[in-house]
Amino acid sequence: MKTAHRIRMNPTPEQVDYLKRACGTRRFVYNWGREQWEKQYQAYKQEQETTPQAQCVLKASNAFALKKQFNAIRHDAYPWTGEVTKCVVEGAFDDLKKAYDHFFAGRAAYPRFKKKGKTHESFYLSNDKFTVGSH
């Protein structure tokens, strides 16, 4: 049995700012991963078509490799992503993996880029990453 808790919050203005930054960071990371996935897949596909199988070196894209690649450049190229919890970055790549898995299984359309104001703004937190006060 899966258990979940739905919590309604009344955030302060500072907390609203943090939540908006977290949602924006998640959207950016998802879009970055989506773009890189497409670039790497096109390069992989091109290599498969033009190079003999024994000489191919590129591998198909996957979310774990993209997350590793992003974390390697994140602090230099995108230092503002460190202002929010790491769960935001991990959740974006998890969602990207799910989107492609559903697409390849034939359950969904090809994943699209997330747009500010057009998509449901959200992010996930682990149970040990937050506390609920007295109100």
Contacts in CASP RR format, 6 or more apart in sequence:
PFRMAT RR
TARGET T0000
AUTHOR 0000-0000-0000
METHOD contacts of the structure
MODEL  1
MKTAHRIRMNPTPEQVDYLKRACGTRRFVYNWGREQWEKQYQAYKQEQET
TPQAQCVLKASNAFALKKQFNAIRHDAYPWTGEVTKCVVEGAFDDLKKAY
DHFFAGRAAYPRFKKKGKTHESFYLSNDKFTVGSH
7 132 0 8 1.000
9 15 0 8 1.000
10 135 0 8 1.000
11 19 0 8 1.000
18 84 0 8 1.000
20 121 0 8 1.000
21 83 0 8 1.000
21 84 0 8 1.000
22 84 0 8 1.000
22 85 0 8 1.000
22 88 0 8 1.000
22 123 0 8 1.000
23 121 0 8 1.000
23 122 0 8 1.000
23 123 0 8 1.000
24 116 0 8 1.000
24 121 0 8 1.000
25 80 0 8 1.000
25 81 0 8 1.000
25 83 0 8 1.000
25 84 0 8 1.000
25 88 0 8 1.000
25 89 0 8 1.000
25 123 0 8 1.000
26 88 0 8 1.000
26 89 0 8 1.000
26 91 0 8 1.000
26 92 0 8 1.000
26 122 0 8 1.000
26 123 0 8 1.000
27 92 0 8 1.000
27 114 0 8 1.000
27 116 0 8 1.000
27 119 0 8 1.000
27 121 0 8 1.000
28 78 0 8 1.000
28 81 0 8 1.000
29 70 0 8 1.000
29 81 0 8 1.000
29 88 0 8 1.000
29 89 0 8 1.000
29 92 0 8 1.000
29 93 0 8 1.000
30 92 0 8 1.000
30 93 0 8 1.000
30 95 0 8 1.000
30 96 0 8 1.000
30 114 0 8 1.000
31 113 0 8 1.000
31 114 0 8 1.000
32 70 0 8 1.000
33 66 0 8 1.000
33 70 0 8 1.000
33 92 0 8 1.000
33 93 0 8 1.000
33 96 0 8 1.000
34 96 0 8 1.000
34 111 0 8 1.000
34 112 0 8 1.000
34 113 0 8 1.000
35 113 0 8 1.000
36 61 0 8 1.000
36 66 0 8 1.000
36 69 0 8 1.000
36 70 0 8 1.000
37 61 0 8 1.000
37 63 0 8 1.000
37 66 0 8 1.000
37 96 0 8 1.000
37 100 0 8 1.000
40 58 0 8 1.000
40 61 0 8 1.000
40 66 0 8 1.000
41 60 0 8 1.000
41 61 0 8 1.000
43 58 0 8 1.000
44 58 0 8 1.000
44 59 0 8 1.000
44 60 0 8 1.000
44 61 0 8 1.000
47 56 0 8 1.000
47 57 0 8 1.000
47 58 0 8 1.000
48 56 0 8 1.000
59 65 0 8 1.000
62 97 0 8 1.000
63 93 0 8 1.000
63 94 0 8 1.000
63 96 0 8 1.000
63 97 0 8 1.000
63 100 0 8 1.000
64 93 0 8 1.000
64 97 0 8 1.000
66 93 0 8 1.000
66 96 0 8 1.000
67 89 0 8 1.000
67 90 0 8 1.000
67 93 0 8 1.000
70 89 0 8 1.000
70 93 0 8 1.000
71 89 0 8 1.000
74 81 0 8 1.000
74 82 0 8 1.000
74 89 0 8 1.000
75 82 0 8 1.000
81 88 0 8 1.000
81 89 0 8 1.000
85 125 0 8 1.000
85 129 0 8 1.000
87 123 0 8 1.000
87 124 0 8 1.000
87 125 0 8 1.000
87 126 0 8 1.000
87 129 0 8 1.000
88 123 0 8 1.000
88 124 0 8 1.000
91 123 0 8 1.000
91 124 0 8 1.000
92 123 0 8 1.000
94 124 0 8 1.000
96 111 0 8 1.000
99 108 0 8 1.000
99 111 0 8 1.000
100 111 0 8 1.000
102 108 0 8 1.000
103 109 0 8 1.000
103 110 0 8 1.000
103 111 0 8 1.000
END
